[in-house]
């Protein structure tokens, strides 16, 4: 496992914020969101760009918070 993955620096997570009613992209171990989106499709498009540019892995959650997929 790469050093970045061990520290959580090479991983983005997409989940739904129930209070704000929007999709949010977080980089693991980061306090601020990397992006907030009205639709999951918009969020997944941006997530793909971020992961490609940063050579990072991604985890996507369903609206209810359950795990959906990992890339």
VENSULPE-V857178 format. One record per residue. N is the residue number from 1. RES is the residue in one letter. PHI is phi in whole degrees, -180 to 180 (* if undefined). PSI is psi in whole degrees, 0 to 359 (999 if undefined). BURIAL is I if it has 24 or more other C-alpha atoms within 12 Angstrom, else O. Layout:
BEGIN
n: [N;N]
res: [RES;RES]
phi: [PHI;PHI]
psi: [PSI;PSI]
burial: [BURIAL;BURIAL]
END
This chain:
BEGIN
n: [1;2;3;4;5;6;7;8;9;10;11;12;13;14;15;16;17;18;19;20;21;22;23;24;25;26;27;28;29;30;31;32;33;34;35;36;37;38;39;40;41;42;43;44;45;46;47;48;49;50;51;52;53;54;55;56;57;58;59;60;61;62;63;64;65;66;67;68;69;70;71]
res: [X;X;X;X;X;X;X;X;X;X;X;X;X;X;X;X;X;X;X;X;X;X;X;X;X;X;X;X;X;X;X;X;X;X;X;X;X;X;X;X;X;X;X;X;X;X;X;X;X;X;X;X;X;X;X;X;X;X;X;X;X;X;X;X;X;X;X;X;X;X;X]
phi: [*;-69;-58;-63;-67;-61;-87;81;-86;-108;-142;-109;-128;-110;-146;-99;-92;-66;-68;-86;55;-151;-86;-128;-104;-120;-93;-53;69;-109;-84;-106;-74;-86;179;-131;-140;-74;-122;-68;-61;-62;-64;-66;-63;-68;-60;-63;-63;-62;-66;-70;-65;-97;52;-115;-87;-132;-129;-114;-110;-77;-60;-83;95;-73;-63;-114;-159;-132;-125]
psi: [135;155;320;320;321;323;354;16;343;36;126;146;132;124;168;130;107;324;314;348;52;160;136;136;126;143;129;139;19;143;334;152;147;345;151;136;149;327;155;325;315;316;318;325;314;322;319;317;313;314;325;314;323;359;51;159;161;150;129;134;155;171;329;1;351;153;137;304;161;138;999]
burial: [O;O;O;O;O;O;O;O;O;I;I;I;I;I;I;I;I;O;O;O;O;O;I;I;I;I;I;I;O;O;O;O;O;I;I;I;I;O;O;I;O;O;I;I;O;I;I;I;O;I;I;O;O;O;O;I;I;I;I;I;I;O;O;O;O;O;O;O;O;O;O]
END
